[in-house]
Amino acid sequence: MEKLALTMTEYLVDYKENIDIKITEGVETIVIEINVDQRDLGKIIGKQGRTADALRLILNCAGAKMKKRAILQILDMNRD
């Protein structure tokens, strides 16, 4: 799951070295936190959130194979 999230994120951003992905796995859910550079935040979210929705859909499909619900959280590196 982490490799899938990393691969998709790398294709979208300019500052690949600033990608940080954290996976927290529970009994029924997988929480995927993607931290990107603030300059790449708009590219990950997309117009009206369409890119983020597409990422969520793909990760949910991958999670369904594991019989778990995937939750995607997009964060920026400068967030406190």
N, C-alpha and C positions, 0 to 999 in steps of 0.2 A: 504494500500500500504506500509506503514511504517513497519507494523508487518511482511509482506511478505519479505521485504528487510532485516529486522533484523534477521528473522529466517534463511534465506538462508546464510547470512553472518556468523552467529554464528556457523553453521556447518562447515565452511571453515577455520576459524581462530583458533589460539591457545590462544590469549589474548582477550577473549570475553569482559572483563571489559573495554577495550579501544575502543570499537565500538561506534561511534557516527553517527547517521543518521539524516539528515535534509531534509525535504520535502518542496519544494516551488511549489505551485500550481497556474497555470495561467488559461486562458480561454481554450486554446487548448492543453497545455502541463503540464506535471508534471516533475519537476527536482528533482532527488533523489541524494543527495550527501552522500556518504558513506566514513567516515573517519575511518581508521584502524591504528593500530600500524605499524610502519615501518617494523618490523620483519614479519608481516603478509601480506604485500603488494603483494609479489610474489604469495601467495596462492590465493588471490582474483583475480589477473590478469590471472594467469595460463600460461602454455606454449603457446607461440605465441598468447596470449590474448584469448584463447578458453574459459576459465572459465568466464572471463568478458563478452564475447559475449553471453554465455549461460544465464548469469544473465540479460543482456539487453533484450534478447529474452523473458524470462519469465516475466519481468517487463512490456515490451511492450504489451504482451498478456493480462496482468492484466489491464493495462491502456486502452486497446482497449474496454474492457467491460464498462469502464467509458467514452468511446468516446474521449479519450485523448491520446496523444503521450507521452511516458515515456522516459526521458533522464537520463542516469546513469552516474554519475561522481565519480570516485574513487580517494580518496585523502589519504595521510598519515598524521599521527598526528604531525609529526615534520615539516611539511610544514609551511613556514611563509607567 
